[in-house]
């Protein structure tokens, strides 16, 4: 009998879960809606989220963002926070090379040498540590001077002369002081002739590390060829400015001299602030604090020197502070007034957050709209690699574009008004009625089973 009761209750719970899952989110569940226009080839579209739109969210991480089609169906979407792009700068440098001799038949792996270098480490002369007689010396390899290259080394290109064609195999070692050497593996170049064709390989890959000197030692055969050219390819990555979106100017307040506060529309991950300096020749050492709400203590975020100085008839301005990107909703700026202060009125302030892209998969009839403003819903965004099965950064750049329609005014929907004027959802009421009746029926059956006398044997 207990098994029957468990089955009855399991059936009731399953029905309840099915009803709750079936009650999908609707556009009316959100306080703000923004029409979207799409161009280009779908079915994926990419939208740069304007900050004015983001400020209508009720959740800091935009968990309450949704995309709907014309029929009110939710669209699958992903959010991508912009990261600072990098630019790789590649350089090809001709380097000096110095021969490394050893006694013929010597068992030492590396020749012993005496080195003369300049104050900045550039090699001037490299000689064997002991004088070798003519005919006794053997060219074992070459020492390359890379002291003038500061970027990581990516590739080595050699040219040489040799009595016969074939492969040239050698070990590669790196050092910064000519005393301690680190193995960078082995290299191979080749010059081959086959029938009437000539095949040459001059490039050798390097591990992408920095070093002041390279040592190339031939093993088989022991005698190295004569180099005629040595070039090193280096590459360095330079971070470009982080893509940011800026807010309109916010007015603040001042409770006492040298202290100003601002209230943000909602909690934001602020990356940078800009303080408006109205008066020429302003100089202000400042410290910026932040917190999520007034019940929490202020936390220091940044400090620096803000100024607007007139030089040669032109203004030289530094009015920005960089922040760590943590969530704040209130900002406070304290000013060391020994520099003259910023006046009794709080200056206007702009804040910047990291640019965010929305990518959605268009399904069903357009036009499409963006909805925000619901503090109770959970995040529904997918990873980009799930939304776009063959995702790559290059593919992201080729997606169709979605934009907020020009001149669009964000539609605000009062939840109180909508609850009064919304038409009665008879379907939902009927489903809940069926659920309640089913639960009541199961309860009656359970009671009757409990009261039924046990069968006589």
N, C-alpha and C positions, 0 to 999 in steps of 0.2 A: 504493500500500500504506500509506503514511503517513496518507493521508486515512481509510482504513478504521480504522486504529488510533485516530485521533483520535475517530472516531464511536463506537467501542467504549468508550473511556474516558469520553466525554461521557455515554453511556448509563448507565455505572456510577455516575458522580457524580450524575446526575439522580435515580437510584433512591435513592442514599444521602440526598440532600437531602429527597426525598419521605418517607422513613422518619423522618428527624429532625423534620420539620414535623408528621408524623402523631402523634408522641409528645407529646400535649398535657399540660399540667400537671394534676395531680390534687390533691385536698385533702390527701392523705397526704404531698405534697411540702413541706408547710409545718408548722412546729412548733406553731402556735397556731390554734385555730378558735373562732369566736364565733357562736352562733345569732342570727339576726335575725328580728324580727317586723315586718310591714308593715301599714299602714292607709292608707285613702284610695284614690283612683283612680290606677291605673298608666297605662302600663307603667313609668314612671320613678318612682324612689323616692329620697328624700334623707335622708341620715344625718349627724347631727352626731357626728363621731368623738370618743369619749371619750379622754382622754389615757392612761388605764389600758390601753386597747386599743392605742393607737399605740406604747406602750412595748414591745410584743411584736414589733415589726418588727426586722429585721436591717439595714435600710438607712435612712439618715437621711431621705431624700426619699420614703419609703414606696413605693419601687419594687417591693417584694415584697408588696404588698397585692393580694388577689384576692377576688372574690365568686363563689360557686358556688351552683348550685341543688341540689335533692334528688338529681338524677341525677349530680352531680359535674361538670356542664358549667360552663365559665367564662362569666361574664356581662360584657358590655361596661360600662365605668364611666369616670367622670371625677372628678378631685379639684379642689376649689375652695378656695384659701386665702382666708380672710376678709380684707377690707380695711377700713380705718377709714371708716365711713359719714360722710356730710356732711349737714348740715341747712341749707336755704336759708331765710333770714329776710328777708321782703319788707316794705318800709316805704313808706308814702305820705306825702309831706311837702308842705305848702303853702309856697311860697317867695315872697319879695318880687320885684317886677319894677319896672324903671325904664325910662322912655322914652328912646329914642335919636333926637335930632333932627338934621337936616342942612338946609342951605340948599336951598331949592327949586331943582331943576335942577342941583344940585351933582354933579360927576362922581366924587367920592371914593366908594370902595366902602363904607367904614365911617366913621361920624361920629366926629369928634374930641371927646373928653369930658374933663371934670375930675371926679375921683372922690374922695369922702371916705369913709373906712372906719374901723371901730373897731380896737382893738388885736388882736382875734382874726380880723380880715379881713371882718367883716360889713359890708355896704355901708350907708352912712348917707345919702348924697346923690350923685346923678349929674347933672351939668349940662353943657351944650355948652361947648366950650372958648372960643367966641366968642359974644357976645350977638347974638341974631337978632331982627330986628324982627317985630312981629306980621304975619302973612300971608306972611312970607318963609320960615318954618320948615316943614319937612316931616317927618312921623313916619316914620322909616325902619325902626325895629325896637324890640326890647326887650332889656334886660340882666337876666338872672335871677341871683339870689344863691343859690348852692348851697353856700356855705361851711360851713353847719352840717351837711351830709350827708357822712359819711365813707365810706359804702359805694359801690360802683360804681353808676352811673346806668343804668337799664334802659329807662325810658319817660318821655315827657313828655306831659302832658295839659293842654290849653289850652281856655279859653272866652273869647269875644270878642263885641263888638258891631260891626256894620258896616251901612252904608246899604243894601247889596244883598247877596244871597246869592251863593255861588260858592265857588271854590277859593281857598285861601290858601297860597301857596308861599313858602318862605323857606329861607335857608341857616342851618346850625347850626355854631357855632364854640365851642370850649372853651378855657379858660385858667385858670391858677392864680395869675397875677400881674397880670392886666389889661393886660399888655404884649405877651406872645407868645401868639398864638392858633393853635389847631389845628383844621382842618376836620373836622367830624363828619358831613359829607354834607348832604343836604337833607331838609326836612320838608314835609308837606302836611296841612292840615286842610280841612274842607269843611262847608258848610251849604247844602243844596239842597232845593228844593221841586219836586215832580213831581205834577201833578194835585192830589189831596187829601192826598198823603203828604209827609212831611218826613224827609229823610235827613241825619244829622249824623255827622261823623267828627272826634273830638277828640284821639285818641291818635297819638303819633309815636314810633316805636322809636328807641332810643339804643344805642350800641355796647357798653354794659356796662363803661365805663371811669369812672374817678373824675376829677372836676374841681370847682373851687371856683366857677367862673362860667361861664354860657352866654350866648352872644350870638346873637340871632335877627334876621336882616336880610332884609327883604322885597325882592324883585326885580321881580316882575310881579304886580300893579302896584307902583310904587315906594312908595306910601303904605301903611303897615301899619294894621291895624285896632286898635281900642282893646281891650286885654286886660281881662277882668274876673276871671280866675282862672288861676293857673299852679301846677301840681302836678308833682312829680318822684317817680317810682317808683324805689326803690333796692333792691338785693338783695345780701346778703353770705352767704357759705358758712362754716359753722362745723363743724370736724371733731369728731365724737363720739369717745369712747374706743374704741380698737381692741378688737374682740371677742377675748378671751383665755380659755384654759383653764388651770387651775392644777393643779400636782402635789400629791400628799400631802407632808407635812413630811419632809425628809431630815435625817438626823443626820450630823454632820461630825466632824472631828478637828482637833486643835491640836498642832503640833510645837513651837511656841515661843510665848511670850506675845504677844498682839496679832496672831496670824496663824491663820486657820482655813481649812480646805479641805473641799470636798464632791465626791463622785463621783456623777455623774448616771447613770441606768441605761443610757443610750446617748447618742450625739451628738444634740443638739437645737438648733434655732434659737431660742434663749432671747430673749424680748422684755422680761422683767421678772423681778426677784427680790424676795422678801420675807424679811427677817431677823427672827426672833422675838426680841423684847426682853422678857425675863422680869422684870428688876428695874426698879421705878419710878425716875424721875430718872436714867435712863441717857442719856448724851450721847457720841456716837462719830463723829468725822470718819473716813471710811473710803474705801478704794480697792478696787475689785473687778477681779480679773484672771480670764482664762479661757484654756483651751487644749483641743485635741481629744484629746491623749493625753500621757503623761508624757515622751515623747521630744522634745516641742516646748517652746520657751520660753513663759513666761507673757506674755500680751498684755493691756494695760489695756483694760477695757471701760467702766467708769463710776466716778465718785466723787461723794461728797456727804456730807451730815450726817444721821445717823440719831439719833432721840431718842425718849424716852418721858418726858414731864414732867408733873408733877401741878400743875394750876392750878385754883384755886377748887373743890378737891375732885374734879376730873375729870382723866383722863389725856388728854394731847394727844400723839398718836403719829404719827411719820413713819418708817416702816420699810421703804420700797420704793425700789428703784433701777431706772431705766430703762436698757435695754441696746440695742445696735444690731441685734440679731436675727441675729447670726452663729452658726455651728455651734460648740458647745462641749460637752465631756463632763466637764470638771473646772473647778471654780470655786475661787478663793482670795480671801479678804477680809483685808486688812490694816487695822488699827485704830490710829489715833493715840491712845495711852493717856493723853495729857494730859487727855482728857475723862473718864477713869475706866475706860475699857475696857469689855469685855463679859464679863469673867470668864475663868477658866481653861478651862472647858468650851465647846466649839464650840456656838453656838446652832443651833436647827433652822432650816432654810431651805426655802422653797418657790419654785419657778420657774414661769413662765408662758410658754406658746407661743401662737402665733396659732391661733385656732380653724380647723379644717379640715372641710369638708363633702365627703361621698362621695355621688355620684349614680350610680345604676346602672340599666340597662335590664333589667327582669325578663323572662327568656325560659325557658320550660320549667317543670316542676313545682316548687312550693315544698315545704317551707320553704327559705329561703336562709340562707347562712352567709358569714361574713367570715373569710378566712384570711390569716395573716401569719407571717413567720419563715422566710425563705429568702434567704441571702446571695448566691446565684448567679444568680437570675432577673433579667431585665431589665424595665424599666418597661413596662406594658401599658395605661396609662390614655390616654384620648382627650381632646381638647379638648371643653369643654362645647358649643361651637357645632357640633361634629361629632356628638356623642352625641344632642343635641336639635336637629334641623334648624332649627326656628323659635325658637331660644333667645332669651330676653330676661330681665333680672333680675326682671321682674314674673311671668313664667312660672315661674321657679325657685321662687318663693314659693308657687305653687299645686300643686306636685308632691306625690305621696303621700309619707308619712313612713315611715321605717324606724328602728327603735330596737333597741338591744341588749336582749335579753330580761332583764327584772328578775330579779335573783338569779342571773344566769348566772355560772358559773365558767369562766374561759377554759381550754379543753382543751389541755393540752400533750402533744405526741406525741414520744417519743424516737425519733430517727432510727435509733439502733442497734437498738432493740427492733423497730421497724417493719420493718427490713431482715431481721431473723431470722424474724419471725412472718408477714410478708406472704406471701400465696399466690403460687405460681409463675405468672408471666405467660407462658404457653405461646405466646400469639399473638405477643408481642414476640420471644421466642426464635426462633420459626419465621421471622419476617420477617428477623431478622439472619442466620439460617442461609441463607435464600434469597439474601440479599445477598452473603454470603461465597462461596457456591457460584457465583453469577453472576460475581463478580470472578475466581475461580479459573478458570472456564470461559473468560472473556475472555483471561486470561493465557495459557492453553494455546493458544488460537487465535492469539494474537499470536506466540507462539514458533514455532508451525507455519508461519505465514506467513513469518517471518524465515528459517526453514531451507529453505523450498521453493526449488529452483533456478529461475532465471529462464527463461522460455519461449524456445525457439530460434526465430529468425526464418526 
